[in-house]
Amino acid sequence: MKEGDKAFEDNGIKIVVDKKSYLYLIGTELDYSGGLNGKGFSFVNPNANRTCGCGESFSI
């Protein structure tokens, strides 16, 4: 970790985000789906102007 980095921990998993990236990720939720449309993680970012259909990328 560097000065200004943000650290989060949930269920024993620790995530460290640098200060610049944190500004883009505020409010983002990480979701896991194991349904019929495929398994995997997707990001839900309320600040995103555009997202891809797979939930892996976005633009602000």
C-alpha positions in Angstrom: 0.0 0.0 0.0 1.0 3.6 -0.7 0.0 6.8 1.0 -3.6 7.7 -0.1 -4.6 4.1 -1.1 -7.9 2.8 0.1 -8.2 -0.7 1.6 -11.4 -2.7 2.0 -11.9 -6.1 3.5 -15.0 -8.3 3.4 -15.2 -12.0 4.3 -11.5 -12.3 4.6 -10.8 -10.8 1.1 -8.7 -7.6 1.1 -8.9 -5.1 -1.9 -6.5 -2.2 -2.2 -7.4 0.7 -4.6 -5.1 3.6 -5.5 -6.4 7.1 -5.0 -6.9 8.0 -8.7 -8.8 4.7 -9.5 -10.9 5.1 -6.3 -12.5 8.3 -7.7 -13.8 6.3 -10.7 -15.0 3.4 -8.6 -16.9 5.1 -5.8 -20.2 3.2 -5.4 -19.2 0.3 -7.6 -20.6 -3.1 -6.6 -18.9 -6.4 -7.6 -21.5 -9.1 -8.3 -21.1 -12.8 -9.0 -23.5 -14.7 -11.2 -23.7 -18.4 -11.6 -26.8 -18.5 -13.7 -27.7 -19.8 -17.2 -26.2 -16.8 -18.9 -22.7 -17.7 -17.7 -20.7 -17.7 -14.5 -18.4 -14.9 -13.5 -18.0 -11.5 -11.9 -19.5 -8.3 -13.1 -19.2 -4.7 -12.0 -22.1 -2.4 -11.4 -20.9 1.2 -11.4 -23.6 3.9 -10.9 -21.2 6.5 -12.2 -20.7 4.8 -15.6 -22.0 6.6 -18.7 -21.6 3.5 -20.9 -21.1 -0.2 -20.2 -20.4 -3.3 -22.2 -22.9 -6.1 -22.3 -20.7 -8.4 -20.3 -20.4 -6.1 -17.2 -16.6 -6.1 -17.3 -15.9 -2.6 -18.6 -17.3 0.9 -18.4 -16.6 4.5 -19.3 -17.1 7.6 -17.2 
